[in-house]
Amino acid sequence: MNAPARLNSSPRLEDYPFRLADNVRFADLDPQQHVNNAVFASYFETGRVTLIRNPQYGLMPEGLSWMLVRLDITFRAEVRWPGTIELGLGVGKIGRSSVSYSQVVFSNGSCAASADAITVLVDQATRKPVAVPEDIIAKFKPWMMPG
């Protein structure tokens, strides 16, 4: 028998410096009529890509690209259609060539899923990791998680 996961703490959306809203789509549902677990990866991708690829933030250096190398999702509650979700994202750590993110999906005021993700900066021609430039590190600072 599967017991519900016991999570030590419930994330708070206001702790995530980058936030946006999205719609739950009918196509997101599975036969149980809730959002399919695989769709949560797309929700988390939407948060990361919306931040990283927005030209006003300057997080996409010319000739380089961010590649997802890890995504660890904890499912906390069902999400149903119709509805909207709120996505939260914060940078946890900046490494030599990587950035670690904490992310959440909220539905109806509750955390439905949380994730830890890591992206690595790669050269688009060689596909090899490269060091995150100092100016990009500075541009990530506003999105760091509190504490």
MARROFI-598260 format. One record per residue: residue number from 1; residue in one letter; chain; x, y, z of N, C-alpha, C in turn. Coordinates in Angstrom, 1 decimal, padded with zeros to 4 digits. Each point is the difference from the previous one (the first is absolute). Layout:
// MARROFI-598260
+-----+------+------+--------+--------+--------+--------+--------+--------+--------+--------+--------+
| pos | code | unit |     nX |     nY |     nZ |    caX |    caY |    caZ |     cX |     cY |     cZ |
+-----+------+------+--------+--------+--------+--------+--------+--------+--------+--------+--------+
| NUM |    A |    A |      X |      Y |      Z |      X |      Y |      Z |      X |      Y |      Z |
...
+-----+------+------+--------+--------+--------+--------+--------+--------+--------+--------+--------+
//
This chain:
// MARROFI-598260
+-----+------+------+--------+--------+--------+--------+--------+--------+--------+--------+--------+
| pos | code | unit |     nX |     nY |     nZ |    caX |    caY |    caZ |     cX |     cY |     cZ |
+-----+------+------+--------+--------+--------+--------+--------+--------+--------+--------+--------+
|   1 |    M |    A |  000.8 | -001.2 |  000.0 | -000.8 |  001.2 |  000.0 |  000.9 |  001.2 |  000.0 |
|   2 |    N |    A | -000.4 |  001.0 | -000.8 |  000.8 |  001.3 | -000.1 | -000.6 |  001.0 |  001.0 |
|   3 |    A |    A |  000.9 |  000.5 |  000.9 | -000.4 |  001.0 |  000.9 |  000.3 |  001.4 | -000.6 |
|   4 |    P |    A | -000.8 |  001.0 |  000.3 |  000.3 |  001.3 | -000.5 |  001.4 |  000.5 |  000.5 |
|   5 |    A |    A |  000.7 |  000.7 | -000.9 |  001.3 |  000.6 |  000.4 | -000.1 |  000.9 |  001.1 |
|   6 |    R |    A |  000.9 | -000.1 |  001.0 |  000.0 |  001.0 |  001.1 |  001.1 |  000.9 | -000.3 |
|   7 |    L |    A | -000.4 |  001.3 | -000.2 |  001.0 |  001.0 | -000.4 |  000.2 |  000.9 |  001.3 |
|   8 |    N |    A |  001.3 |  000.3 |  000.2 |  000.3 |  000.7 |  001.2 | -000.5 |  001.5 |  000.0 |
|   9 |    S |    A | -000.1 |  000.6 | -001.1 | -000.4 |  001.4 | -000.1 | -000.8 |  000.2 | -001.3 |
|  10 |    S |    A | -000.9 |  000.9 |  000.1 | -000.7 |  000.4 | -001.2 |  000.5 |  001.3 | -000.5 |
|  11 |    P |    A |  000.5 |  000.0 | -001.3 |  000.5 |  001.2 | -000.6 | -001.0 |  001.1 |  000.0 |
|  12 |    R |    A |  000.5 |  001.3 |  000.1 | -000.8 |  001.1 | -000.1 |  000.3 |  000.8 | -001.3 |
|  13 |    L |    A | -001.0 |  000.3 | -000.8 |  000.2 |  000.6 | -001.3 |  000.8 |  001.3 |  000.1 |
|  14 |    E |    A | -000.3 |  000.8 |  001.1 |  000.7 |  001.3 |  000.1 |  001.5 | -000.2 |  000.3 |
|  15 |    D |    A |  000.5 | -001.2 |  000.2 |  001.4 | -000.1 |  000.2 |  000.8 | -000.2 | -001.3 |
|  16 |    Y |    A | -000.7 |  000.0 | -001.1 |  000.6 | -000.2 | -001.3 |  000.0 |  001.3 | -000.8 |
|  17 |    P |    A |  001.2 |  000.5 | -000.3 |  000.1 |  001.4 | -000.5 | -000.6 |  000.2 | -001.4 |
|  18 |    F |    A |  000.0 | -001.1 | -000.8 | -000.6 |  000.1 | -001.4 | -001.3 | -000.8 |  000.0 |
|  19 |    R |    A | -001.1 |  000.7 | -000.4 | -001.3 | -000.7 |  000.0 | -000.7 |  000.4 | -001.3 |
|  20 |    L |    A | -000.9 | -000.9 | -000.4 | -000.9 |  000.2 | -001.1 | -001.1 | -000.9 |  000.1 |
|  21 |    A |    A | -001.1 |  000.3 | -000.8 | -001.2 | -000.8 |  000.0 | -000.1 | -000.7 | -001.3 |
|  22 |    D |    A | -000.7 | -001.1 |  000.0 | -000.2 | -000.8 | -001.3 | -001.4 | -000.7 |  000.1 |
|  23 |    N |    A | -000.5 | -000.4 | -001.1 | -001.3 | -000.7 |  000.0 |  000.2 | -001.5 |  000.0 |
|  24 |    V |    A | -000.9 | -000.7 |  000.7 | -000.1 | -001.5 | -000.1 | -000.8 | -000.2 | -001.3 |
|  25 |    R |    A |  000.6 | -000.8 | -000.8 | -000.7 | -000.3 | -001.3 | -000.7 | -001.4 |  000.1 |
|  26 |    F |    A | -001.1 | -000.1 | -000.7 | -000.7 | -001.3 | -000.1 |  001.0 | -001.1 | -000.4 |
|  27 |    A |    A |  000.9 |  000.3 | -000.9 |  001.0 | -001.0 | -000.5 |  000.9 | -000.5 |  001.0 |
|  28 |    D |    A |  000.1 |  000.8 |  001.2 |  000.9 | -000.4 |  001.1 | -000.5 | -001.2 |  000.8 |
|  29 |    L |    A | -001.3 | -000.3 | -000.2 | -000.6 | -001.1 |  000.9 |  000.3 | -001.4 | -000.5 |
|  30 |    D |    A | -000.1 | -000.9 |  001.0 |  000.1 | -001.4 | -000.3 | -001.3 | -000.7 |  000.3 |
|  31 |    P |    A | -000.1 | -001.3 | -000.2 | -001.3 | -000.6 |  000.2 | -000.7 |  000.2 |  001.4 |
|  32 |    Q |    A |  000.8 |  000.4 |  001.0 | -000.5 |  000.2 |  001.3 | -000.6 |  001.4 |  000.1 |
|  33 |    Q |    A |  000.1 |  000.8 | -001.1 | -000.5 |  001.4 | -000.1 |  000.7 |  000.9 |  000.9 |
|  34 |    H |    A |  001.3 | -000.3 |  000.3 |  000.9 |  001.0 |  000.6 |  001.2 |  000.2 | -000.9 |
|  35 |    V |    A |  000.8 |  001.0 |  000.3 |  001.2 |  000.3 | -000.8 |  000.9 | -001.2 |  000.1 |
|  36 |    N |    A |  000.4 | -000.5 | -001.1 |  001.0 | -001.2 | -000.1 |  001.3 |  000.4 |  000.6 |
|  37 |    N |    A |  000.6 | -000.9 |  000.7 |  001.3 |  000.3 |  000.6 |  001.1 |  000.5 | -001.0 |
|  38 |    A |    A |  000.0 | -000.5 | -001.2 |  001.0 |  000.4 | -001.0 | -000.2 |  001.5 | -000.4 |
|  39 |    V |    A | -001.2 |  000.5 |  000.1 | -000.3 |  001.4 | -000.3 |  000.7 |  001.0 |  000.9 |
|  40 |    F |    A |  000.2 | -000.4 |  001.3 |  000.7 |  000.8 |  001.0 |  001.4 |  000.4 | -000.5 |
|  41 |    A |    A |  000.7 | -000.9 | -000.7 |  001.3 |  000.4 | -000.6 | -000.1 |  001.1 | -000.9 |
|  42 |    S |    A | -001.1 |  000.1 | -000.8 | -000.3 |  001.1 | -000.9 | -000.3 |  001.3 |  000.7 |
|  43 |    Y |    A | -000.7 | -000.1 |  001.1 | -000.3 |  001.2 |  000.8 |  001.3 |  000.5 |  000.6 |
|  44 |    F |    A |  000.9 | -000.8 |  000.5 |  001.3 |  000.4 |  000.5 |  000.9 |  000.6 | -001.1 |
|  45 |    E |    A | -000.1 | -000.6 | -001.2 |  000.8 |  000.5 | -001.1 | -000.5 |  001.4 | -000.4 |
|  46 |    T |    A | -001.3 |  000.2 |  000.0 | -000.6 |  001.3 | -000.3 |  000.6 |  001.1 |  000.9 |
|  47 |    G |    A |  000.1 | -000.3 |  001.3 |  000.6 |  000.9 |  001.0 |  001.4 |  000.4 | -000.4 |
|  48 |    R |    A |  000.8 | -001.1 | -000.2 |  001.5 |  000.2 | -000.3 |  000.1 |  000.8 | -001.3 |
|  49 |    V |    A | -000.6 | -000.5 | -001.0 |  000.2 |  000.6 | -001.4 | -000.6 |  001.5 |  000.0 |
|  50 |    T |    A | -001.0 |  000.3 |  000.7 | -000.6 |  001.3 |  000.0 |  001.0 |  001.0 |  000.7 |
|  51 |    L |    A |  000.7 | -000.5 |  001.0 |  001.0 |  000.9 |  000.6 |  001.3 |  000.0 | -000.9 |
|  52 |    I |    A |  000.5 | -001.1 | -000.3 |  001.3 |  000.0 | -000.7 |  000.0 |  000.6 | -001.4 |
|  53 |    R |    A | -001.1 | -000.2 | -000.7 |  000.0 |  000.5 | -001.4 | -000.6 |  001.4 | -000.2 |
|  54 |    N |    A | -000.5 |  000.6 |  001.1 | -000.5 |  001.4 | -000.2 |  001.2 |  000.9 | -000.2 |
|  55 |    P |    A |  000.0 |  000.7 | -001.2 |  001.2 |  000.8 | -000.3 |  000.2 |  001.1 |  001.0 |
|  56 |    Q |    A | -001.0 |  000.5 |  000.7 |  000.2 |  001.1 |  001.0 |  000.9 | -000.4 |  001.2 |
|  57 |    Y |    A |  000.1 | -001.3 |  000.3 |  000.8 | -000.5 |  001.1 |  001.4 | -000.3 | -000.4 |
|  58 |    G |    A |  000.3 | -000.2 | -001.3 |  001.4 | -000.2 | -000.5 |  000.7 | -001.2 |  000.5 |
|  59 |    L |    A | -000.8 | -001.1 |  000.1 |  000.6 | -001.3 |  000.5 |  000.4 | -001.0 | -001.1 |
|  60 |    M |    A | -000.1 |  000.4 | -001.2 |  000.4 | -000.9 | -001.2 |  001.2 |  000.6 | -000.7 |
|  61 |    P |    A |  001.2 | -000.4 |  000.4 |  001.2 |  000.6 | -000.7 |  000.0 | -000.5 | -001.4 |
|  62 |    E |    A |  000.5 |  000.8 | -000.9 |  000.1 | -000.3 | -001.5 |  000.9 | -001.2 | -000.2 |
|  63 |    G |    A | -000.5 | -001.0 | -000.8 |  000.7 | -001.2 | -000.3 |  000.0 | -001.1 |  001.1 |
|  64 |    L |    A | -000.8 |  000.3 |  001.1 |  000.0 | -001.0 |  001.1 | -001.5 | -000.4 |  000.2 |
|  65 |    S |    A | -000.2 | -001.1 |  000.7 | -001.4 | -000.4 |  000.2 | -000.1 | -000.7 |  001.4 |
|  66 |    W |    A | -001.1 |  000.0 |  000.6 | -000.2 | -000.7 |  001.3 | -000.6 | -001.3 | -000.3 |
|  67 |    M |    A |  000.6 | -001.1 |  000.6 | -000.5 | -001.3 | -000.2 | -000.4 | -000.6 |  001.4 |
|  68 |    L |    A | -001.2 | -000.6 |  000.0 | -000.5 | -000.6 |  001.2 |  000.7 | -001.3 |  000.2 |
|  69 |    V |    A |  000.6 | -000.2 |  001.2 |  000.7 | -001.2 |  000.3 | -000.6 | -000.8 |  001.2 |
|  70 |    R |    A | -000.9 |  000.7 |  000.8 | -000.6 | -000.7 |  001.1 | -001.4 |  000.6 |  000.3 |
|  71 |    L |    A | -001.0 | -000.8 |  000.2 | -001.3 |  000.5 |  000.5 | -000.5 | -001.0 |  000.9 |
|  72 |    D |    A | -000.2 |  000.4 |  001.3 | -000.5 | -000.9 |  001.1 | -001.3 |  000.6 |  000.5 |
|  73 |    I |    A | -001.1 | -000.7 | -000.3 | -001.3 |  000.6 |  000.3 | -000.6 | -000.8 |  001.2 |
|  74 |    T |    A | -000.6 |  000.8 |  000.9 | -000.8 | -000.6 |  001.1 | -001.5 |  000.4 | -000.2 |
|  75 |    F |    A | -000.8 | -001.0 | -000.1 | -001.4 |  000.3 | -000.3 | -000.7 |  000.1 |  001.4 |
|  76 |    R |    A | -000.9 |  001.0 |  000.2 | -000.6 |  000.3 |  001.3 | -001.5 |  000.0 | -000.1 |
|  77 |    A |    A | -000.6 |  000.3 | -001.1 | -001.5 |  000.0 | -000.1 | -000.4 |  000.0 | -001.4 |
|  78 |    E |    A | -001.2 | -000.4 | -000.2 | -000.6 |  000.0 | -001.4 | -000.3 |  001.4 | -000.5 |
|  79 |    V |    A |  000.1 |  000.2 | -001.3 | -000.4 |  001.2 | -000.7 | -001.1 | -000.4 | -001.0 |
|  80 |    R |    A | -001.0 |  000.7 |  000.0 | -001.2 | -000.3 | -000.9 | -000.3 |  001.1 | -001.0 |
|  81 |    W |    A | -000.7 | -000.3 | -001.0 | -000.4 |  000.9 | -001.0 | -001.5 |  000.3 |  000.2 |
|  82 |    P |    A | -000.5 |  001.1 | -000.3 |  000.7 |  001.2 | -000.4 |  000.6 |  000.7 |  001.2 |
|  83 |    G |    A |  001.0 |  000.9 | -000.4 |  000.6 |  000.7 |  001.1 |  001.3 |  000.7 | -000.5 |
|  84 |    T |    A |  000.6 |  000.7 |  001.0 |  001.3 |  000.6 | -000.3 |  001.0 | -000.5 |  001.1 |
|  85 |    I |    A |  001.2 |  000.1 | -000.4 |  001.1 | -000.3 |  001.0 |  000.9 |  001.1 |  000.1 |
|  86 |    E |    A |  000.7 |  000.1 |  001.1 |  001.0 |  001.0 |  000.3 |  001.4 | -000.8 |  000.1 |
|  87 |    L |    A |  000.9 |  000.5 | -000.8 |  001.4 | -000.6 |  000.0 |  000.9 |  001.0 |  000.8 |
|  88 |    G |    A |  000.9 | -000.6 |  000.8 |  001.0 |  000.7 |  000.7 |  001.3 | -000.6 | -000.3 |
|  89 |    L |    A |  001.1 |  000.9 |  000.0 |  001.3 | -000.5 | -000.3 |  001.0 |  000.9 |  000.7 |
|  90 |    G |    A |  001.0 | -000.7 |  000.6 |  001.1 |  000.8 |  000.6 |  001.3 | -000.8 | -000.3 |
|  91 |    V |    A |  001.1 |  000.8 | -000.1 |  001.3 | -000.6 | -000.2 |  000.6 | -000.4 |  001.3 |
|  92 |    G |    A |  000.4 | -001.2 |  000.1 |  000.6 | -000.5 |  001.3 |  001.5 |  000.2 |  000.0 |
|  93 |    K |    A |  000.6 | -000.3 | -001.1 |  001.5 |  000.0 |  000.0 |  000.5 |  000.2 | -001.4 |
|  94 |    I |    A |  001.1 |  000.7 | -000.2 |  000.6 |  000.2 | -001.3 |  001.4 | -000.7 |  000.2 |
|  95 |    G |    A |  000.2 | -001.0 | -000.9 |  001.3 | -000.7 |  000.0 |  000.9 |  000.5 | -001.1 |
|  96 |    R |    A |  001.1 | -000.7 | -000.3 |  000.9 |  000.5 | -001.0 | -000.7 |  000.0 | -001.4 |
|  97 |    S |    A | -000.8 | -001.0 | -000.3 | -000.7 |  000.0 | -001.3 | -001.5 | -000.3 |  000.1 |
|  98 |    S |    A | -000.4 |  000.0 |  001.3 | -001.4 | -000.4 |  000.2 | -000.8 |  001.0 |  000.9 |
|  99 |    V |    A | -001.3 | -000.1 | -000.1 | -000.9 |  000.7 |  000.8 | -001.0 | -001.0 |  000.6 |
| 100 |    S |    A | -000.3 |  000.1 |  001.3 | -001.0 | -000.9 |  000.6 | -001.2 |  000.9 |  000.4 |
| 101 |    Y |    A | -001.1 | -000.6 | -000.2 | -001.3 |  000.7 |  000.2 | -000.9 | -000.8 |  001.0 |
| 102 |    S |    A | -000.7 |  000.8 |  000.8 | -001.1 | -000.6 |  000.7 | -001.3 |  000.5 | -000.7 |
| 103 |    Q |    A | -001.0 | -000.9 | -000.2 | -001.2 |  000.4 | -000.7 | -001.2 | -000.6 |  000.7 |
| 104 |    V |    A | -001.1 |  000.7 | -000.2 | -001.3 | -000.5 |  000.5 | -001.1 |  000.3 | -001.0 |
| 105 |    V |    A | -001.1 | -000.8 |  000.1 | -001.2 |  000.2 | -000.7 | -001.1 |  000.1 |  001.1 |
| 106 |    F |    A | -000.7 |  001.1 |  000.0 | -001.1 |  000.2 |  001.0 | -001.4 | -000.1 | -000.8 |
| 107 |    S |    A | -001.0 | -000.6 |  000.6 | -001.3 |  000.0 | -000.5 | -001.0 |  000.2 |  001.2 |
| 108 |    N |    A | -000.9 |  000.9 | -000.2 | -001.0 |  000.4 |  001.0 |  000.7 |  000.3 |  001.3 |
| 109 |    G |    A |  001.2 |  000.7 |  000.0 |  000.6 |  000.4 |  001.2 |  000.9 | -001.0 |  000.7 |
| 110 |    S |    A |  000.1 | -001.2 | -000.5 |  000.8 | -001.1 |  000.6 |  001.0 | -000.5 | -001.0 |
| 111 |    C |    A |  001.2 | -000.4 |  000.6 |  001.0 | -000.5 | -000.8 | -000.3 | -001.4 | -000.5 |
| 112 |    A |    A | -000.1 | -000.2 | -001.3 | -000.4 | -001.2 | -000.6 |  001.3 | -000.8 | -000.4 |
| 113 |    A |    A |  001.1 |  000.6 | -000.2 |  001.3 | -000.7 | -000.3 |  001.1 |  001.0 |  000.2 |
| 114 |    S |    A |  001.2 | -000.6 |  000.3 |  001.2 |  000.8 |  000.1 |  001.1 | -000.8 | -000.7 |
| 115 |    A |    A |  001.0 |  000.8 | -000.4 |  001.1 | -000.7 | -000.8 |  001.3 |  000.7 |  000.3 |
| 116 |    D |    A |  001.0 | -000.8 | -000.2 |  001.4 |  000.5 |  000.0 |  000.5 | -000.3 | -001.4 |
| 117 |    A |    A |  000.6 |  001.0 | -000.7 |  000.4 | -000.1 | -001.3 |  001.4 |  000.5 | -000.1 |
| 118 |    I |    A |  000.8 | -000.5 | -000.9 |  001.4 |  000.5 | -000.3 |  000.1 |  000.1 | -001.5 |
| 119 |    T |    A |  000.5 |  001.2 | -000.4 |  000.3 |  000.2 | -001.4 |  001.5 |  000.3 | -000.1 |
| 120 |    V |    A |  000.6 | -000.4 | -001.1 |  001.4 |  000.2 | -000.3 |  000.1 |  000.9 | -001.3 |
| 121 |    L |    A |  001.0 |  000.9 |  000.1 |  000.2 |  000.9 | -001.1 |  001.0 | -000.7 | -001.0 |
| 122 |    V |    A | -000.5 | -000.1 | -001.3 |  000.9 | -000.7 | -000.9 |  000.2 |  000.8 | -001.3 |
| 123 |    D |    A |  001.1 | -000.2 | -000.6 |  000.3 |  000.7 | -001.3 | -000.8 | -000.7 | -001.0 |
| 124 |    Q |    A | -000.7 |  000.8 | -000.8 | -000.9 | -000.6 | -001.0 |  000.7 | -000.7 | -001.1 |
| 125 |    A |    A |  001.2 |  000.3 | -000.3 |  000.8 | -000.6 | -001.1 |  000.6 | -001.3 |  000.5 |
| 126 |    T |    A |  000.6 |  000.0 |  001.2 |  000.8 | -001.2 |  000.5 | -000.9 | -000.9 |  000.8 |
| 127 |    R |    A | -001.1 |  000.6 |  000.6 | -000.9 | -000.7 |  000.9 |  000.7 | -000.4 |  001.3 |
| 128 |    K |    A |  001.1 |  000.7 |  000.3 |  000.8 | -000.2 |  001.3 | -000.4 |  001.1 |  001.0 |
| 129 |    P |    A |  000.0 | -000.4 |  001.3 | -000.2 |  001.0 |  001.0 |  001.0 |  001.2 |  000.0 |
| 130 |    V |    A | -000.5 |  001.1 |  000.3 |  000.9 |  001.2 |  000.1 | -000.3 |  000.7 |  001.4 |
| 131 |    A |    A |  001.0 |  000.8 |  000.5 | -000.2 |  000.7 |  001.2 | -001.1 |  001.1 | -000.2 |
| 132 |    V |    A | -000.8 |  000.2 |  001.0 | -001.0 |  001.1 |  000.0 |  000.7 |  001.3 |  000.1 |
| 133 |    P |    A | -000.1 |  000.9 | -001.0 |  000.7 |  001.3 |  000.1 | -000.5 |  000.8 |  001.2 |
| 134 |    E |    A |  001.0 |  000.8 |  000.5 | -000.3 |  000.8 |  001.2 | -001.2 |  000.9 | -000.2 |
| 135 |    D |    A | -000.2 |  000.6 | -001.2 | -001.1 |  000.9 | -000.2 | -001.4 | -000.8 |  000.1 |
| 136 |    I |    A |  000.0 | -001.2 | -000.5 | -001.2 | -000.8 |  000.1 | -000.3 | -000.4 |  001.5 |
| 137 |    I |    A |  001.1 | -000.3 |  000.7 | -000.2 | -000.3 |  001.5 | -000.6 |  001.2 |  000.7 |
| 138 |    A |    A |  000.4 |  001.2 | -000.4 | -000.5 |  001.2 |  000.6 | -001.5 |  000.2 | -000.3 |
| 139 |    K |    A | -000.4 | -000.4 | -001.3 | -001.3 |  000.1 | -000.4 | -001.0 | -001.0 |  000.6 |
| 140 |    F |    A |  000.6 | -001.1 |  000.5 | -000.8 | -001.0 |  000.8 | -000.3 |  000.4 |  001.4 |
| 141 |    K |    A |  000.8 |  000.9 |  000.6 | -000.1 |  000.4 |  001.4 | -001.4 |  000.4 |  000.4 |
| 142 |    P |    A | -000.8 |  000.8 | -000.8 | -001.4 |  000.3 |  000.5 | -000.9 | -001.2 |  000.2 |
| 143 |    W |    A |  000.4 | -001.1 | -000.6 | -000.9 | -001.2 |  000.0 |  000.4 | -001.0 |  001.0 |
| 144 |    M |    A |  001.0 |  000.3 |  000.8 |  000.5 | -000.9 |  001.1 | -001.1 | -000.2 |  001.0 |
| 145 |    M |    A |  000.0 | -001.3 |  000.5 | -001.0 | -000.3 |  001.1 |  000.5 |  000.8 |  001.3 |
| 146 |    P |    A | -001.0 |  000.4 |  000.8 |  000.4 |  000.7 |  001.2 |  000.8 | -000.9 |  001.0 |
| 147 |    G |    A |  000.9 |  000.6 |  000.7 |  000.8 | -000.8 |  001.0 |  001.1 | -000.6 | -000.7 |
+-----+------+------+--------+--------+--------+--------+--------+--------+--------+--------+--------+
//
